[in-house]
Amino acid sequence: MDETRGRKPTRLKGYDYSTPGTYFVTICTFHRECLFGEVDGDKIQLNPIGKLVEKIWFGLPRQFLHIKADHFVVMPNHVHGLIEIMPNEIKSRHGLSDIMNGYKSRTTRLVNRIRDTKGVPLWQRSFYDRIIRDEKQLLTVIEYIRQNPSRWMEDEENIWK
């Protein structure tokens, strides 16, 4: 199935995604394949690939010095996280798409090396994002990320129940 057919643009038209602020990001695995571990009760038990995906997320600020990669959860077939783009003096700032493309590229390369699956997609095309506009929304998203494993069995899109 061609997953790009009927796909709507996910970015807010006219918005500069290199603008300082906090962004909630969701990235799903290709065909929502469960690759990163299992949910046991209300906890996620990451396998080595899931641990690698997590480690690379928290290493993003070493690659993109103007960001914080905070509040993150790896689920069996997707990840949720917060990226904060900080104000800085650098004229050529990386935007959210650059950061996510860097993350997806690096994780795909390393996971494919582990799995010996060169050239196989790890992630769905694009990603979902939400611009966090205020403290209340930020706290709601942080709680959503924290509670995500406990809601795994309730997820209507979870075809791997």
ABEGO torsion letter per residue (X at the ends): XBAABGBBBABBBGBBAABBEBBBBBBBBBGGBBAAEBBBEABBBBBAAAAAAAAAAAAAAAABAABBBBGBBBBAABBBBBBBBBBBABABBBBAAAAAAAAAAAAAAAAAAAAGBBGBBABBBEBBBBBBABAAAAAAAAAAAAAAAAAAAABAABAAX
